Amino acid sequence: MQASQDWRAFFDSHAERYDENGFAQHTVAEVDFLLSLFAVRPGSSILDVGCGTGRHSVELAARGHHVVGVDLSPGMLQVARAKAQARGVQIEFLEADARGFQLDQTFDLAICLCEGGFGLIGPGEDGEAHDQAILDNISRHLKPNAPFLLTALNGYSIIRQMKNEHVAQGRFDPATMLANYEDQMDLPEGPRLVTIRERLFIPPEVRKMIERAGMSCDHIYGGTAGAWGFRPLDLDEIEVMYVCRKR
């Protein structure tokens, strides 16, 4: 299975400064909220898909859970392993595409947070097939009735920003819900122009994809990093939270 080399290269180059991003400053509060959502017993097995620099993996392991983290970027995983060593926790980190990894175990809980592979498509890839494959693979690695937490981009927010001139310029196709544009990202190491290709999903679509993967979606909340809570989704916020469970 061919992974997106563009995203691997981007995260490899950004790995050393990733944890300086503003959205990455709420790890403890996010893990607190995550563990308040589900009855996760001490010593549970947790799968972190798109674990990045391991900020959630390391915090969960420090609280006594057995964590496996999967990520496409070797640079991000190098930082994650160093953080785990500094905290004195044991985590298995696996470099792999979220669609195709195969582990010989099933888990008590899975997480895929902050666009952890979900939504990150490369040139020529089918966005729906890409993200469905990630959900299918996560579902295969869950025990029956095990919970799953996903945070993903909020399609409503981006759609509300699109105008007819964006359609004319080829930046957004309303027939396919594909956005293709250049974004000036303000990163800790400085501004960078990044080509973004996204299939914009709205929550009813993602709920159907979750169900096709053999899971139920029990709740949908606002999921923007730093603002997690039991609250309705704001149409203009960045991310959506999907609270799910393997059937």
N, C-alpha and C positions, 0 to 999 in steps of 0.2 A: 504494500500500500504506500503510495507516494505522499509524503507529508509536504506541507507548505514550507519550502526553503526560505521564502521571504520572511515569514514570522519567526522561524528559528534564528535566522541571522539578526533580526531586529532584537529579539530578547537576549541573545548571546551578547550583543554589543551594549545592551542596557542593563545587564544583570547586576553589575557592581553598584549601580546607583538606584536600582529599582525601589528599594525600601525607603528611599528618601521622598518618594511621591506622597502627596497629601492623602490620597485614598488608602495608603498602606499604614496609616498611623493608628488604626483602631482594632488591632488584632485581638487584644484581650477582651474588649467589649463584644466583638463579633463572636468569639468562641463562647463567652458567657451566654450570649443570646442563642447560639446554636444549641448549646447543651440544655437550655431552658425549653427548647422546642420539643425535644425528644427525651424519652426515658433511657438514657445511655448508661449502662452499668459500668462500674469501674473495670478497667482492663479490657474494654471492648476493642474489636478490630475495626479500623477506620481506613477507608480508601479515599485519598485526596487526589482527584484527577485535575491536571493542570495546576500542580502544587506550586509552581514558580520557585521563589526563594524559600519556600517552606514555612512561611510565617504562621499559617494555620496548623500545618503538620507538627511543627516544633512545639507550639503551645499545647496542642492536644496530647502529644507524647509526654510533655512535662507534667500533665495532669493524670498520667498513668495509663494512657491508652496505647494500643499497638497500631502503629500507623505505617501505611505504605503510600508513598507519594510518587505520582507519575507525571512526567513533563517532557515536552518535545525538545527543550533547550538544555544542552549540556552546561552552558554558562550559568543559567539559573540554578541548576542542580548543584553545581560546584559551590555556589553561595549557600544553598540549603544545607549541604553536608557540613560546611564550616559552622553554620549556626547551630546545627544539631550537636556537633562536637562541643561547641562552647557552652551549651546548656546541659551537656552531660546526658543526652537522651539517644536511644537507639531507634533509628528509622531506616526502613528499606526504601531507597530512592531508585526509581527505574526510569531510564531515558527511553521514551516510546511515544508513538502517536496515540492519542486518546481513543481513536477508532479501532485500533488493532492489537493493543496489548492483551496478553493472555497470562493470567496468574492461576496457580493451582489451588486457590482458595476462594471462598465467598466471605463477605464482610457483614458486620453488624450495622454499619452506617457508611454511606458514601457522600462526599461533597464535591462540588464543581463550582468554584466561586470566582468572581471577578474576571469573567471571560476566560476561564481556565480551559482553553481549547474550543469551547462552544462559541460559535460565531466567527472564529478566526479562519476564514477561508482564503485560499490562494487563487491566483489566476487560473481560470478554466474550471474551477471546482464548482460543483452544484451545492449551494448552501444548505438546502433542505436535506439532501442525501448525507452531506458531511455531518450535520448536527444530529440527524437521526441515528447515524452510525455510532456517535459518541454515547447517546442515550441508551441505545441497544446494548453497547458493550458494558456500560455501567450496570445496567439491569442484570446482565449475565453474571456479574460479580457480586450480587447482593443475595443475602439469605432471604427466604420468604418473610414478608411483612417487615423487612428492614427499611429504615427511613433513608431518604436521599434529599439533600438540599442543593438547589441550583440557583445561582444568581446570573442573570444574562441581561444583555442590552435591552432597553425599553424601546421597541419599535415606534410606539406612539410619539415619543419625544422627537425622534429624528424625522418622522413623517410630518409632524407639525412645523418643522423648520423648512421643509421643501416647498419650492415655488415652481410655477410653470417654466420660468427661465432655466431652472435646474434640469427639468425634463428636456428642454430644447438643447441644452449643453451636453446631454448624455450623462449627467451626474446622478440622475435618478430615473428609474423606469417603473412607473406605476403599474404596468401590466405584470411585471415579475417581482416587484418589491426589492429590486437590486439597486443599491447605491454604489457609485464608483466615483471617488473624488480624492483630492489631495488635502491632507489635513496638516496644519502647522501645529505640532505637538510641543508644548512647553515642558520639556523634561529637565530633571535636575542637572544633567550635563550640558543643557542648552537646548535651544529650539531645533526641531528637526522636522523636515517635510516628509510625510509618510503617505504612500498611496493606500487608500482604504477601499476594500471591496467587501460589501456586506449584503447579506440577504436579511432584510429587516423583518423581524417576527413580532407579532402582537400576541398578548397572552393566550387568546383562544387557540391560536395555531400551536404554540408551544405546549399547551395542555394536551392537545390531540397527539402531538409527537410523543409526549411522556406516556400517554395511554397506549400508543402503538408499541412502545418499548416494554409493556407489561407492568407498568407502574400506575398508581393513581396520583393525582395532584389534589391534595386536600385543601390547600390554602394558597392564595396569591397575595403577597404583600409588597410594599415598597422595599426595594433591596439595594438602594444606593449605599456604597461603603460609607461607614460613619453615621448612618441614619437608619439602621435596621430597627424594626419594631413591629408590633402587632397593629399595623395601620394600613389603610387603603393605599393603593398605588397612586401616586401623583402623576398625571399625564406627562409632565415635563421633566420628571427626574430621569437619571441616567440608567438605572438598573431596576429589574424586577426580581423578586424572590419567589421561587416556587418550592413549596413544602410538599414533599412527595413520599410515597411508600411503595415498596415492591409488593405486587399482588401475590 
